[in-house]
């Protein structure tokens, strides 16, 4: 079947279980789904897999290219391998789980999506993230949370550097409880949530102030 035929079938059906074999790194596969679908893809996928996903549960048994789950609205996208840059970009809701590592700008402009990365994330992750949560079991690269708004970041490993206006914050009991619930939803158990550190916005860049001009 052609890529267009696969996507059209899923758009028309809007319900049921599907298995896609040999995707051959196709770009924009299973994009724009809106229904109670369960889709499993056996193999690696290209750019923007499961973009704009709504309600569907998509599993990629392989690696994903740039922008997996971009602008996701709801549902679950699960990448069993690694993800390239901009995973979950502008995501508004639902859950994105990446079993491996995610490259640069994971969660860029996040707007409500929850992202759980079981490996590490690259530089400028959660850049300009507005809402939602990014949980990293491994390490984070340079510029984590640069120009952050109200998204919450949790990292268990080392952070190479924090971006502008991103600071470490206290990990309180309510954060531990929420983190535990999110990790359970992502299939991550036997992890001590007390080992994570929480990061958020210092709230100095919301409005222009001349004293902060050098940071813009």
N, C-alpha and C positions, 0 to 999 in steps of 0.2 A: 504494500500500500504506500502511496505517496504521503509525505508529511501533511499536506493539505487535507487528504482524505482521513487521516488519523484524527487530526484536530476537529474536523467537521463532524465525524462520527461521535466523538465525545461531547461536542456542543449539542448535537441533536438528541443524544440519549439521555444525558443529565442524571443517570442513575446506573448502579451496577458495578461489577468488578471487571477490571481490564488488565491484561498483561501485554506489554509492548516489548518485543524482542528485537535485537539488532538495530538500535537507534542510530548507530554510526555517527555519533556526535552531532546530530541534527540540532539546528538552532530553533528556538521558539516552539519547541515541542510541548504539548499539553498546556498551552497558554490560554488564559481567559476562561478556564473552566468555572462553571457555576451550577453545582448540583451535588447530590450525595454520591459522588463517585469515589471509587477506590482504584487507583491506577498504579501499577508497578512497572517500572522501566528497567529492563535487564541490559545494562551497558552504559557507557559514558554518553553524556549529553553536552550540547554546545551552549551558546548564549541564551539567556533569558528563559530557561526551562521553568515551567509552572508560573510564569509571570501573571500577575493579576488574578491569582487563584482565589476562588471563593467557594468555601464549604468542602471542597474535595480533599481527599487524603492521597498525596502523591509520594511514592517512594522511588528513589533512584539508586539502583544497585550498581554504583560506579561513581565516577567523578562528574562534577558539574562545572560548566564554563561561567563566564561573566554574568552577573546579575540574576542568579537563580532566585526564584520567588520574588522578583522585583515587583513592587507595588501590590504585594499580596494583601487580600482583604480579610480572609478567614480560612479555616481549615488547617491542615498540617502538611508540610513539605519536609521530607526526611531524605537527606543525602547520606548514603552509607560510606561514601569515600570523602575526597577533598573537594573544596569549592574554590573557584577563582575569585577575582576581585568583585567588590560591590554586591556580595551576597545579601539578600534581603533589603536592597536599597528601597527607600521610601515606603517600606512595608507598613500597612495600617492596622493589621490585626492577624490573629492566628498564631501558629507556632512553626518556626523553622528550626530543624535539628540537623546539625552537621557532625557526623561521627569523626571525621578527620580534621584537617586544618582548613582555615579560610584565609584567603589572601588579603590584600590591602582593601581598605574602605569597607569592611564588613559592617553592615548596618548604617551606611551613610544615609543621612536625612531620614532616619527612622521615625515613624509617626504612630506607633502603637503595637507593632509586631513584637513578639517575644522570640529571641534567637538564642539557642543553646549550641555552643561550639565545644565539642569534647576535646579538641586539640588546641592549637594556638591561632591567633589572628594577626594579620599584618598591620602595617602602618596606617595611621589615620582612620582607624576603625571608629564607628559611631560619630564620625564628623558631622556636626550640625544636627545630631539626633534630637528630635523634639519630644517624643514620648515612646514608651515601650521599654523593654529590658534586653540587655545583651549580657549573656553569661558565658564566661570563657574558663574552661577547666585548665587550660594550659597557660601560655604566656601571651602578652600583647606587645605589639611593636611600638614604634615612635608615634607620638601625637595622639594618644588615645583620648577620645572625647573632645577633640578640638572644637571650640565654639558650641559646646553642648548647651541644650536647653533643659528639659525636664526628664529626659530618659535616665534610667538607672543602669549602671554598669557594675558587674560583679566579676572579679578576676581571681582565680585561685593561685596562679603562678606569678611570674615577675612581669612588671610593666616597664618597658624600656624608657618611656617618657610620657608625661601627660601633656595634652594639648592646651592651648590657651583657654583659660576660664574653667578648666576641669581640675577638681581637687578630690582628695580622698575624704570620705565621710564615715561617720560612725555606723557600724553594722549592728543595728538594734534587733530586739527579739522579733518585731514584726517583719523585719527584712529577712531574718533567718527562716521564719515560717513561710513567707512567700517564696523564698528561694527553694526551700524544700519541696513545696508543691510543684513548682516549675520543673525542677530536676526530675521529680517522679513522673511528670507528664512526658518528659523527654526520655524516659527509660534509664535514668542515671540514678543508681541506688548505691548504698554503702559508701557515700561520700559525706564527709563531715563539713556541713555548711559553715561552721565557724572558721574554717581555713580560708574562706573567701574574704576579699577586701572589696568594699563598696566605694564607687566613685560617682560624683555628680557635679552639677554646675555650681560655680561660685556666685553666679547670678550678677556678674559685674558688666556683662556685655549686652544685656537685654535692651538697654537704651543708651544712646550716645552720651558720654560724659567726657569732658575735655581731659580729665585726669587720666583716663584710660586710652587716650588717642593713640598711643604707641602700640597698643595691642590689637587694633583693628586691621 
